Structures are given as structure tokens and as C-alpha cells.
Amino acid sequence: MKAKNDFSQTHGAAIDTTRAVVEWVSDIQLAQRYSVSRATIWRWTNGDEHPLPKPQKIGKNCTRWQLSKVIAAMEG
């Protein structure tokens, strides 16, 4: 006999909790984090001095960086 509170039996497949949460940050947030201007963030993205990863366009007027990749590039 199955337990009444077995979530996977009553609600379909069990929830996959092994996936990491991706945090997206803007140029404004990065500028605040590293105490620089927004222009500097864009220079770092396009230059060799502090190579930031390329941002991703996640909407029509929305470009963001994946925070974990920025931290790896800047601090790791």
C-alpha cells in the first residue's frame, strides 16, 4: 500500500532540486559591486584588461551577465 502523502504519486514526477539557480545581473549592479562606472563595465566586457564574459540578451531591451561567470572571471 502506498503512503497517502507521496508527492510524486499524487502530483506526477518528483521535483528536480539538483539544478542550480542562475542569477542575472545588470551593468548597474556590476558597477555597484565593483565600484566602477557602467561605461567601465562595458569596457571590461569588450577589452582585455579585465575580461568579463559576454552578456546575454534576455529580452528586447534587457542585457544581463550571469553572476557566477562574472565572479569566476573577476575574482577566481
Contacts in CASP RR format, 6 or more apart in sequence:
PFRMAT RR
TARGET T0000
AUTHOR 0000-0000-0000
METHOD contacts of the structure
MODEL  1
MKAKNDFSQTHGAAIDTTRAVVEWVSDIQLAQRYSVSRATIWRWTNGDEH
PLPKPQKIGKNCTRWQLSKVIAAMEG
2 9 0 8 1.000
7 14 0 8 1.000
7 15 0 8 1.000
8 14 0 8 1.000
20 68 0 8 1.000
22 66 0 8 1.000
22 68 0 8 1.000
23 66 0 8 1.000
23 67 0 8 1.000
23 68 0 8 1.000
24 56 0 8 1.000
24 58 0 8 1.000
24 64 0 8 1.000
24 65 0 8 1.000
24 66 0 8 1.000
24 67 0 8 1.000
25 33 0 8 1.000
25 64 0 8 1.000
25 65 0 8 1.000
25 67 0 8 1.000
25 70 0 8 1.000
26 63 0 8 1.000
26 64 0 8 1.000
26 65 0 8 1.000
27 38 0 8 1.000
27 41 0 8 1.000
27 42 0 8 1.000
27 55 0 8 1.000
27 63 0 8 1.000
27 65 0 8 1.000
28 38 0 8 1.000
30 41 0 8 1.000
30 52 0 8 1.000
30 65 0 8 1.000
30 70 0 8 1.000
31 37 0 8 1.000
31 38 0 8 1.000
31 40 0 8 1.000
31 41 0 8 1.000
34 40 0 8 1.000
34 41 0 8 1.000
34 74 0 8 1.000
41 52 0 8 1.000
43 49 0 8 1.000
44 50 0 8 1.000
44 51 0 8 1.000
44 52 0 8 1.000
45 52 0 8 1.000
45 53 0 8 1.000
45 54 0 8 1.000
45 55 0 8 1.000
50 73 0 8 1.000
50 74 0 8 1.000
51 73 0 8 1.000
52 65 0 8 1.000
52 70 0 8 1.000
52 73 0 8 1.000
52 74 0 8 1.000
53 65 0 8 1.000
53 66 0 8 1.000
53 69 0 8 1.000
53 70 0 8 1.000
53 73 0 8 1.000
55 63 0 8 1.000
55 64 0 8 1.000
55 65 0 8 1.000
56 63 0 8 1.000
56 64 0 8 1.000
56 65 0 8 1.000
56 66 0 8 1.000
57 63 0 8 1.000
58 64 0 8 1.000
END
